[in-house]
């Protein structure tokens, strides 16, 4: 994981105005949930071209203890860090 954005900041691609209210939420994903969501995004943004892989369901992150093992799904309970602030003018 690349932790540099904690030290260098996060580039959002737009600027804020004075008195804007900003809320940042950081969710933690375990590896199974990340893999599932990553496969789902790749499936959704596949162009279906000649060299694209054929579509397939993403591997589930749900482990079946007993019964039918074919489960497609996503379940996660994750901690959330959030911070809200109001943008103020910077004076030197």
PDB file as gemmi writes it, atoms N, CA and C in Angstrom:
CRYST1    1.000    1.000    1.000  90.00  90.00  90.00 P 1                      
ATOM      1  N   UNK A   1       0.831  -1.185   0.000  1.00  0.00           N  
ATOM      2  CA  UNK A   1       0.000   0.000   0.000  1.00  0.00           C  
ATOM      3  C   UNK A   1       0.868   1.238   0.000  1.00  0.00           C  
ATOM      4  N   UNK A   2       0.445   2.234  -0.717  1.00  0.00           N  
ATOM      5  CA  UNK A   2       1.194   3.476  -0.810  1.00  0.00           C  
ATOM      6  C   UNK A   2       0.681   4.456   0.246  1.00  0.00           C  
ATOM      7  N   UNK A   3       1.479   4.688   1.282  1.00  0.00           N  
ATOM      8  CA  UNK A   3       1.083   5.541   2.402  1.00  0.00           C  
ATOM      9  C   UNK A   3       1.497   6.989   2.198  1.00  0.00           C  
ATOM     10  N   UNK A   4       2.122   7.335   1.057  1.00  0.00           N  
ATOM     11  CA  UNK A   4       2.631   8.693   0.865  1.00  0.00           C  
ATOM     12  C   UNK A   4       1.552   9.753   0.901  1.00  0.00           C  
ATOM     13  N   UNK A   5       0.318   9.402   0.526  1.00  0.00           N  
ATOM     14  CA  UNK A   5      -0.711  10.436   0.495  1.00  0.00           C  
ATOM     15  C   UNK A   5      -1.024  10.973   1.885  1.00  0.00           C  
ATOM     16  N   UNK A   6      -0.719  10.197   2.955  1.00  0.00           N  
ATOM     17  CA  UNK A   6      -0.896  10.720   4.303  1.00  0.00           C  
ATOM     18  C   UNK A   6       0.119  11.821   4.594  1.00  0.00           C  
ATOM     19  N   UNK A   7       1.304  11.726   4.003  1.00  0.00           N  
ATOM     20  CA  UNK A   7       2.354  12.713   4.230  1.00  0.00           C  
ATOM     21  C   UNK A   7       2.289  13.866   3.238  1.00  0.00           C  
ATOM     22  N   UNK A   8       1.936  13.569   1.976  1.00  0.00           N  
ATOM     23  CA  UNK A   8       1.968  14.580   0.924  1.00  0.00           C  
ATOM     24  C   UNK A   8       0.612  15.217   0.658  1.00  0.00           C  
ATOM     25  N   UNK A   9      -0.447  14.670   1.202  1.00  0.00           N  
ATOM     26  CA  UNK A   9      -1.774  15.216   0.973  1.00  0.00           C  
ATOM     27  C   UNK A   9      -2.496  14.467  -0.127  1.00  0.00           C  
ATOM     28  N   UNK A  10      -3.755  14.761  -0.274  1.00  0.00           N  
ATOM     29  CA  UNK A  10      -4.618  14.087  -1.226  1.00  0.00           C  
ATOM     30  C   UNK A  10      -5.076  15.095  -2.269  1.00  0.00           C  
ATOM     31  N   UNK A  11      -4.795  14.863  -3.522  1.00  0.00           N  
ATOM     32  CA  UNK A  11      -5.178  15.760  -4.612  1.00  0.00           C  
ATOM     33  C   UNK A  11      -6.583  15.397  -5.075  1.00  0.00           C  
ATOM     34  N   UNK A  12      -7.524  16.312  -4.925  1.00  0.00           N  
ATOM     35  CA  UNK A  12      -8.915  16.049  -5.269  1.00  0.00           C  
ATOM     36  C   UNK A  12      -9.282  16.530  -6.665  1.00  0.00           C  
ATOM     37  N   UNK A  13      -8.504  17.410  -7.259  1.00  0.00           N  
ATOM     38  CA  UNK A  13      -8.792  17.889  -8.607  1.00  0.00           C  
ATOM     39  C   UNK A  13      -9.681  19.119  -8.644  1.00  0.00           C  
ATOM     40  N   UNK A  14     -10.014  19.684  -7.521  1.00  0.00           N  
ATOM     41  CA  UNK A  14     -10.778  20.924  -7.462  1.00  0.00           C  
ATOM     42  C   UNK A  14     -10.425  21.645  -6.170  1.00  0.00           C  
ATOM     43  N   UNK A  15     -10.772  22.907  -6.120  1.00  0.00           N  
ATOM     44  CA  UNK A  15     -10.440  23.693  -4.932  1.00  0.00           C  
ATOM     45  C   UNK A  15     -11.703  24.024  -4.158  1.00  0.00           C  
ATOM     46  N   UNK A  16     -11.519  24.366  -2.916  1.00  0.00           N  
ATOM     47  CA  UNK A  16     -12.624  24.743  -2.046  1.00  0.00           C  
ATOM     48  C   UNK A  16     -12.643  26.253  -1.885  1.00  0.00           C  
ATOM     49  N   UNK A  17     -13.804  26.746  -1.577  1.00  0.00           N  
ATOM     50  CA  UNK A  17     -13.976  28.169  -1.286  1.00  0.00           C  
ATOM     51  C   UNK A  17     -14.027  28.352   0.233  1.00  0.00           C  
ATOM     52  N   UNK A  18     -13.791  29.579   0.669  1.00  0.00           N  
ATOM     53  CA  UNK A  18     -13.876  29.883   2.086  1.00  0.00           C  
ATOM     54  C   UNK A  18     -15.293  29.592   2.593  1.00  0.00           C  
ATOM     55  N   UNK A  19     -15.380  29.040   3.790  1.00  0.00           N  
ATOM     56  CA  UNK A  19     -16.624  28.653   4.471  1.00  0.00           C  
ATOM     57  C   UNK A  19     -17.278  27.395   3.897  1.00  0.00           C  
ATOM     58  N   UNK A  20     -16.617  26.704   2.975  1.00  0.00           N  
ATOM     59  CA  UNK A  20     -17.115  25.402   2.523  1.00  0.00           C  
ATOM     60  C   UNK A  20     -16.962  24.402   3.664  1.00  0.00           C  
ATOM     61  N   UNK A  21     -17.940  23.521   3.809  1.00  0.00           N  
ATOM     62  CA  UNK A  21     -17.853  22.449   4.801  1.00  0.00           C  
ATOM     63  C   UNK A  21     -17.397  21.182   4.075  1.00  0.00           C  
ATOM     64  N   UNK A  22     -16.361  20.552   4.603  1.00  0.00           N  
ATOM     65  CA  UNK A  22     -15.761  19.375   3.985  1.00  0.00           C  
ATOM     66  C   UNK A  22     -15.828  18.214   4.970  1.00  0.00           C  
ATOM     67  N   UNK A  23     -16.190  17.040   4.474  1.00  0.00           N  
ATOM     68  CA  UNK A  23     -16.192  15.821   5.295  1.00  0.00           C  
ATOM     69  C   UNK A  23     -15.416  14.744   4.545  1.00  0.00           C  
ATOM     70  N   UNK A  24     -14.445  14.164   5.197  1.00  0.00           N  
ATOM     71  CA  UNK A  24     -13.624  13.097   4.628  1.00  0.00           C  
ATOM     72  C   UNK A  24     -13.892  11.837   5.429  1.00  0.00           C  
ATOM     73  N   UNK A  25     -14.183  10.738   4.715  1.00  0.00           N  
ATOM     74  CA  UNK A  25     -14.400   9.451   5.362  1.00  0.00           C  
ATOM     75  C   UNK A  25     -13.395   8.455   4.805  1.00  0.00           C  
ATOM     76  N   UNK A  26     -12.771   7.716   5.679  1.00  0.00           N  
ATOM     77  CA  UNK A  26     -11.792   6.707   5.297  1.00  0.00           C  
ATOM     78  C   UNK A  26     -12.278   5.358   5.802  1.00  0.00           C  
ATOM     79  N   UNK A  27     -12.565   4.450   4.866  1.00  0.00           N  
ATOM     80  CA  UNK A  27     -13.049   3.115   5.198  1.00  0.00           C  
ATOM     81  C   UNK A  27     -11.903   2.122   5.052  1.00  0.00           C  
ATOM     82  N   UNK A  28     -11.835   1.165   5.939  1.00  0.00           N  
ATOM     83  CA  UNK A  28     -10.817   0.121   5.853  1.00  0.00           C  
ATOM     84  C   UNK A  28     -11.458  -1.111   5.220  1.00  0.00           C  
ATOM     85  N   UNK A  29     -10.791  -1.690   4.226  1.00  0.00           N  
ATOM     86  CA  UNK A  29     -11.250  -2.921   3.580  1.00  0.00           C  
ATOM     87  C   UNK A  29     -10.256  -4.033   3.862  1.00  0.00           C  
ATOM     88  N   UNK A  30     -10.766  -5.221   4.150  1.00  0.00           N  
ATOM     89  CA  UNK A  30      -9.860  -6.354   4.229  1.00  0.00           C  
ATOM     90  C   UNK A  30      -9.580  -6.840   2.793  1.00  0.00           C  
ATOM     91  N   UNK A  31      -8.639  -7.738   2.650  1.00  0.00           N  
ATOM     92  CA  UNK A  31      -8.191  -8.154   1.320  1.00  0.00           C  
ATOM     93  C   UNK A  31      -9.300  -8.817   0.508  1.00  0.00           C  
ATOM     94  N   UNK A  32     -10.128  -9.673   1.142  1.00  0.00           N  
ATOM     95  CA  UNK A  32     -11.208 -10.349   0.412  1.00  0.00           C  
ATOM     96  C   UNK A  32     -12.217  -9.356  -0.148  1.00  0.00           C  
ATOM     97  N   UNK A  33     -12.614  -8.372   0.650  1.00  0.00           N  
ATOM     98  CA  UNK A  33     -13.573  -7.368   0.182  1.00  0.00           C  
ATOM     99  C   UNK A  33     -12.958  -6.511  -0.915  1.00  0.00           C  
ATOM    100  N   UNK A  34     -11.692  -6.136  -0.776  1.00  0.00           N  
ATOM    101  CA  UNK A  34     -11.015  -5.362  -1.809  1.00  0.00           C  
ATOM    102  C   UNK A  34     -10.959  -6.132  -3.117  1.00  0.00           C  
ATOM    103  N   UNK A  35     -10.606  -7.410  -3.056  1.00  0.00           N  
ATOM    104  CA  UNK A  35     -10.531  -8.228  -4.273  1.00  0.00           C  
ATOM    105  C   UNK A  35     -11.892  -8.315  -4.957  1.00  0.00           C  
ATOM    106  N   UNK A  36     -12.954  -8.503  -4.183  1.00  0.00           N  
ATOM    107  CA  UNK A  36     -14.297  -8.588  -4.760  1.00  0.00           C  
ATOM    108  C   UNK A  36     -14.663  -7.280  -5.458  1.00  0.00           C  
ATOM    109  N   UNK A  37     -14.484  -6.157  -4.781  1.00  0.00           N  
ATOM    110  CA  UNK A  37     -14.838  -4.870  -5.383  1.00  0.00           C  
ATOM    111  C   UNK A  37     -13.963  -4.547  -6.590  1.00  0.00           C  
ATOM    112  N   UNK A  38     -12.697  -4.911  -6.540  1.00  0.00           N  
ATOM    113  CA  UNK A  38     -11.793  -4.692  -7.664  1.00  0.00           C  
ATOM    114  C   UNK A  38     -12.241  -5.495  -8.887  1.00  0.00           C  
ATOM    115  N   UNK A  39     -12.617  -6.751  -8.689  1.00  0.00           N  
ATOM    116  CA  UNK A  39     -13.106  -7.574  -9.793  1.00  0.00           C  
ATOM    117  C   UNK A  39     -14.421  -7.024 -10.341  1.00  0.00           C  
ATOM    118  N   UNK A  40     -15.284  -6.524  -9.455  1.00  0.00           N  
ATOM    119  CA  UNK A  40     -16.554  -5.963  -9.891  1.00  0.00           C  
ATOM    120  C   UNK A  40     -16.351  -4.709 -10.735  1.00  0.00           C  
ATOM    121  N   UNK A  41     -15.447  -3.843 -10.328  1.00  0.00           N  
ATOM    122  CA  UNK A  41     -15.142  -2.631 -11.103  1.00  0.00           C  
ATOM    123  C   UNK A  41     -14.561  -3.007 -12.459  1.00  0.00           C  
ATOM    124  N   UNK A  42     -13.663  -3.969 -12.487  1.00  0.00           N  
ATOM    125  CA  UNK A  42     -13.095  -4.415 -13.771  1.00  0.00           C  
ATOM    126  C   UNK A  42     -14.174  -4.971 -14.685  1.00  0.00           C  
ATOM    127  N   UNK A  43     -15.142  -5.671 -14.122  1.00  0.00           N  
ATOM    128  CA  UNK A  43     -16.247  -6.205 -14.915  1.00  0.00           C  
ATOM    129  C   UNK A  43     -17.129  -5.082 -15.455  1.00  0.00           C  
ATOM    130  N   UNK A  44     -17.435  -4.101 -14.615  1.00  0.00           N  
ATOM    131  CA  UNK A  44     -18.307  -3.004 -15.028  1.00  0.00           C  
ATOM    132  C   UNK A  44     -17.678  -2.122 -16.105  1.00  0.00           C  
ATOM    133  N   UNK A  45     -16.363  -1.950 -16.058  1.00  0.00           N  
ATOM    134  CA  UNK A  45     -15.696  -1.078 -17.011  1.00  0.00           C  
ATOM    135  C   UNK A  45     -15.027  -1.833 -18.152  1.00  0.00           C  
ATOM    136  N   UNK A  46     -15.339  -3.102 -18.307  1.00  0.00           N  
ATOM    137  CA  UNK A  46     -14.821  -3.872 -19.442  1.00  0.00           C  
ATOM    138  C   UNK A  46     -15.502  -3.385 -20.717  1.00  0.00           C  
ATOM    139  N   UNK A  47     -14.718  -3.180 -21.757  1.00  0.00           N  
ATOM    140  CA  UNK A  47     -15.298  -2.659 -23.011  1.00  0.00           C  
ATOM    141  C   UNK A  47     -15.835  -3.760 -23.920  1.00  0.00           C  
ATOM    142  N   UNK A  48     -15.620  -5.026 -23.577  1.00  0.00           N  
ATOM    143  CA  UNK A  48     -16.142  -6.125 -24.383  1.00  0.00           C  
ATOM    144  C   UNK A  48     -15.455  -6.277 -25.727  1.00  0.00           C  
ATOM    145  N   UNK A  49     -14.269  -5.698 -25.849  1.00  0.00           N  
ATOM    146  CA  UNK A  49     -13.541  -5.752 -27.111  1.00  0.00           C  
ATOM    147  C   UNK A  49     -12.916  -7.110 -27.365  1.00  0.00           C  
ATOM    148  N   UNK A  50     -12.241  -7.210 -28.495  1.00  0.00           N  
ATOM    149  CA  UNK A  50     -11.639  -8.463 -28.937  1.00  0.00           C  
ATOM    150  C   UNK A  50     -10.628  -9.004 -27.923  1.00  0.00           C  
ATOM    151  N   UNK A  51      -9.875  -8.120 -27.292  1.00  0.00           N  
ATOM    152  CA  UNK A  51      -8.824  -8.562 -26.386  1.00  0.00           C  
ATOM    153  C   UNK A  51      -9.232  -8.484 -24.917  1.00  0.00           C  
ATOM    154  N   UNK A  52     -10.487  -8.168 -24.638  1.00  0.00           N  
ATOM    155  CA  UNK A  52     -10.977  -8.134 -23.259  1.00  0.00           C  
ATOM    156  C   UNK A  52     -11.303  -9.555 -22.805  1.00  0.00           C  
ATOM    157  N   UNK A  53     -11.097  -9.836 -21.523  1.00  0.00           N  
ATOM    158  CA  UNK A  53     -11.470 -11.170 -21.035  1.00  0.00           C  
ATOM    159  C   UNK A  53     -12.987 -11.331 -21.062  1.00  0.00           C  
ATOM    160  N   UNK A  54     -13.466 -12.557 -21.197  1.00  0.00           N  
ATOM    161  CA  UNK A  54     -14.916 -12.769 -21.191  1.00  0.00           C  
ATOM    162  C   UNK A  54     -15.497 -12.408 -19.826  1.00  0.00           C  
ATOM    163  N   UNK A  55     -16.730 -11.921 -19.794  1.00  0.00           N  
ATOM    164  CA  UNK A  55     -17.317 -11.543 -18.502  1.00  0.00           C  
ATOM    165  C   UNK A  55     -17.546 -12.762 -17.621  1.00  0.00           C  
ATOM    166  N   UNK A  56     -17.314 -12.589 -16.340  1.00  0.00           N  
ATOM    167  CA  UNK A  56     -17.579 -13.649 -15.369  1.00  0.00           C  
ATOM    168  C   UNK A  56     -17.898 -13.007 -14.033  1.00  0.00           C  
ATOM    169  N   UNK A  57     -18.633 -13.706 -13.212  1.00  0.00           N  
ATOM    170  CA  UNK A  57     -18.953 -13.187 -11.893  1.00  0.00           C  
ATOM    171  C   UNK A  57     -17.684 -13.060 -11.067  1.00  0.00           C  
ATOM    172  N   UNK A  58     -17.570 -12.000 -10.274  1.00  0.00           N  
ATOM    173  CA  UNK A  58     -16.394 -11.881  -9.410  1.00  0.00           C  
ATOM    174  C   UNK A  58     -16.422 -12.955  -8.321  1.00  0.00           C  
ATOM    175  N   UNK A  59     -15.245 -13.336  -7.841  1.00  0.00           N  
ATOM    176  CA  UNK A  59     -15.149 -14.298  -6.741  1.00  0.00           C  
ATOM    177  C   UNK A  59     -15.756 -13.673  -5.493  1.00  0.00           C  
ATOM    178  N   UNK A  60     -16.577 -14.428  -4.800  1.00  0.00           N  
ATOM    179  CA  UNK A  60     -17.248 -13.913  -3.615  1.00  0.00           C  
ATOM    180  C   UNK A  60     -16.281 -13.772  -2.451  1.00  0.00           C  
ATOM    181  N   UNK A  61     -16.598 -12.888  -1.536  1.00  0.00           N  
ATOM    182  CA  UNK A  61     -15.821 -12.791  -0.307  1.00  0.00           C  
ATOM    183  C   UNK A  61     -16.569 -13.444   0.854  1.00  0.00           C  
ATOM    184  N   UNK A  62     -17.658 -14.153   0.539  1.00  0.00           N  
ATOM    185  CA  UNK A  62     -18.437 -14.871   1.546  1.00  0.00           C  
ATOM    186  C   UNK A  62     -18.038 -16.339   1.511  1.00  0.00           C  
ATOM    187  N   UNK A  63     -17.672 -16.892   2.652  1.00  0.00           N  
ATOM    188  CA  UNK A  63     -17.266 -18.291   2.742  1.00  0.00           C  
ATOM    189  C   UNK A  63     -18.429 -19.110   3.278  1.00  0.00           C  
ATOM    190  N   UNK A  64     -18.842 -20.149   2.541  1.00  0.00           N  
ATOM    191  CA  UNK A  64     -19.963 -20.994   2.927  1.00  0.00           C  
ATOM    192  C   UNK A  64     -19.470 -22.102   3.842  1.00  0.00           C  
ATOM    193  N   UNK A  65     -20.116 -22.254   4.984  1.00  0.00           N  
ATOM    194  CA  UNK A  65     -19.746 -23.291   5.937  1.00  0.00           C  
ATOM    195  C   UNK A  65     -20.404 -24.609   5.557  1.00  0.00           C  
ATOM    196  N   UNK A  66     -21.692 -24.562   5.199  1.00  0.00           N  
ATOM    197  CA  UNK A  66     -22.382 -25.758   4.749  1.00  0.00           C  
ATOM    198  C   UNK A  66     -23.471 -25.354   3.774  1.00  0.00           C  
ATOM    199  N   UNK A  67     -23.862 -26.291   2.919  1.00  0.00           N  
ATOM    200  CA  UNK A  67     -24.903 -26.001   1.939  1.00  0.00           C  
ATOM    201  C   UNK A  67     -24.323 -25.709   0.565  1.00  0.00           C  
ATOM    202  N   UNK A  68     -25.101 -25.033  -0.259  1.00  0.00           N  
ATOM    203  CA  UNK A  68     -24.702 -24.720  -1.622  1.00  0.00           C  
ATOM    204  C   UNK A  68     -23.536 -23.728  -1.623  1.00  0.00           C  
ATOM    205  N   UNK A  69     -22.387 -24.107  -2.182  1.00  0.00           N  
ATOM    206  CA  UNK A  69     -21.213 -23.230  -2.114  1.00  0.00           C  
ATOM    207  C   UNK A  69     -21.209 -22.090  -3.135  1.00  0.00           C  
ATOM    208  N   UNK A  70     -22.194 -22.025  -4.017  1.00  0.00           N  
ATOM    209  CA  UNK A  70     -22.191 -20.971  -5.029  1.00  0.00           C  
ATOM    210  C   UNK A  70     -22.890 -19.732  -4.490  1.00  0.00           C  
ATOM    211  N   UNK A  71     -22.100 -18.815  -3.994  1.00  0.00           N  
ATOM    212  CA  UNK A  71     -22.627 -17.575  -3.429  1.00  0.00           C  
ATOM    213  C   UNK A  71     -21.970 -16.403  -4.139  1.00  0.00           C  
ATOM    214  N   UNK A  72     -22.784 -15.478  -4.585  1.00  0.00           N  
ATOM    215  CA  UNK A  72     -22.267 -14.235  -5.149  1.00  0.00           C  
ATOM    216  C   UNK A  72     -22.691 -13.133  -4.211  1.00  0.00           C  
ATOM    217  N   UNK A  73     -21.751 -12.438  -3.645  1.00  0.00           N  
ATOM    218  CA  UNK A  73     -22.148 -11.407  -2.718  1.00  0.00           C  
ATOM    219  C   UNK A  73     -20.986 -10.629  -2.181  1.00  0.00           C  
ATOM    220  N   UNK A  74     -21.355  -9.659  -1.386  1.00  0.00           N  
ATOM    221  CA  UNK A  74     -20.376  -8.773  -0.779  1.00  0.00           C  
ATOM    222  C   UNK A  74     -20.885  -8.429   0.599  1.00  0.00           C  
ATOM    223  N   UNK A  75     -20.088  -8.667   1.599  1.00  0.00           N  
ATOM    224  CA  UNK A  75     -20.452  -8.312   2.965  1.00  0.00           C  
ATOM    225  C   UNK A  75     -19.203  -7.808   3.652  1.00  0.00           C  
ATOM    226  N   UNK A  76     -19.337  -6.690   4.343  1.00  0.00           N  
ATOM    227  CA  UNK A  76     -18.195  -6.168   5.085  1.00  0.00           C  
ATOM    228  C   UNK A  76     -18.692  -5.360   6.270  1.00  0.00           C  
ATOM    229  N   UNK A  77     -17.987  -5.474   7.341  1.00  0.00           N  
ATOM    230  CA  UNK A  77     -18.147  -4.601   8.490  1.00  0.00           C  
ATOM    231  C   UNK A  77     -16.785  -3.957   8.667  1.00  0.00           C  
ATOM    232  N   UNK A  78     -16.739  -2.643   8.561  1.00  0.00           N  
ATOM    233  CA  UNK A  78     -15.427  -2.003   8.590  1.00  0.00           C  
ATOM    234  C   UNK A  78     -15.434  -0.770   9.476  1.00  0.00           C  
ATOM    235  N   UNK A  79     -14.275  -0.470  10.043  1.00  0.00           N  
ATOM    236  CA  UNK A  79     -14.163   0.766  10.798  1.00  0.00           C  
ATOM    237  C   UNK A  79     -14.117   1.964   9.848  1.00  0.00           C  
ATOM    238  N   UNK A  80     -14.627   3.077  10.323  1.00  0.00           N  
ATOM    239  CA  UNK A  80     -14.655   4.298   9.512  1.00  0.00           C  
ATOM    240  C   UNK A  80     -14.022   5.426  10.327  1.00  0.00           C  
ATOM    241  N   UNK A  81     -13.090   6.121   9.702  1.00  0.00           N  
ATOM    242  CA  UNK A  81     -12.548   7.337  10.287  1.00  0.00           C  
ATOM    243  C   UNK A  81     -13.153   8.499   9.520  1.00  0.00           C  
ATOM    244  N   UNK A  82     -13.679   9.485  10.209  1.00  0.00           N  
ATOM    245  CA  UNK A  82     -14.257  10.630   9.518  1.00  0.00           C  
ATOM    246  C   UNK A  82     -13.845  11.918  10.221  1.00  0.00           C  
ATOM    247  N   UNK A  83     -13.759  12.954   9.421  1.00  0.00           N  
ATOM    248  CA  UNK A  83     -13.391  14.266   9.935  1.00  0.00           C  
ATOM    249  C   UNK A  83     -14.138  15.308   9.129  1.00  0.00           C  
ATOM    250  N   UNK A  84     -14.714  16.278   9.802  1.00  0.00           N  
ATOM    251  CA  UNK A  84     -15.395  17.393   9.148  1.00  0.00           C  
ATOM    252  C   UNK A  84     -14.689  18.680   9.540  1.00  0.00           C  
ATOM    253  N   UNK A  85     -14.652  19.615   8.612  1.00  0.00           N  
ATOM    254  CA  UNK A  85     -14.054  20.909   8.901  1.00  0.00           C  
ATOM    255  C   UNK A  85     -14.643  21.968   7.989  1.00  0.00           C  
ATOM    256  N   UNK A  86     -14.454  23.203   8.372  1.00  0.00           N  
ATOM    257  CA  UNK A  86     -14.882  24.342   7.567  1.00  0.00           C  
ATOM    258  C   UNK A  86     -13.626  25.018   7.046  1.00  0.00           C  
ATOM    259  N   UNK A  87     -13.582  25.261   5.739  1.00  0.00           N  
ATOM    260  CA  UNK A  87     -12.420  25.892   5.112  1.00  0.00           C  
ATOM    261  C   UNK A  87     -12.367  27.350   5.523  1.00  0.00           C  
ATOM    262  N   UNK A  88     -11.215  27.763   6.052  1.00  0.00           N  
ATOM    263  CA  UNK A  88     -11.023  29.149   6.468  1.00  0.00           C  
ATOM    264  C   UNK A  88      -9.887  29.747   5.681  1.00  0.00           C  
ATOM    265  N   UNK A  89      -9.935  31.049   5.518  1.00  0.00           N  
ATOM    266  CA  UNK A  89      -8.875  31.752   4.777  1.00  0.00           C  
ATOM    267  C   UNK A  89      -7.559  31.642   5.536  1.00  0.00           C  
ATOM    268  N   UNK A  90      -6.479  31.513   4.790  1.00  0.00           N  
ATOM    269  CA  UNK A  90      -5.152  31.401   5.395  1.00  0.00           C  
ATOM    270  C   UNK A  90      -4.510  32.788   5.373  1.00  0.00           C  
ATOM    271  N   UNK A  91      -4.145  33.265   6.537  1.00  0.00           N  
ATOM    272  CA  UNK A  91      -3.500  34.568   6.654  1.00  0.00           C  
ATOM    273  C   UNK A  91      -2.076  34.369   7.153  1.00  0.00           C  
ATOM    274  N   UNK A  92      -1.116  35.065   6.548  1.00  0.00           N  
ATOM    275  CA  UNK A  92       0.290  34.961   6.967  1.00  0.00           C  
ATOM    276  C   UNK A  92       0.608  35.978   8.036  1.00  0.00           C  
TER     277      UNK A  92                                                      
END                                                                             
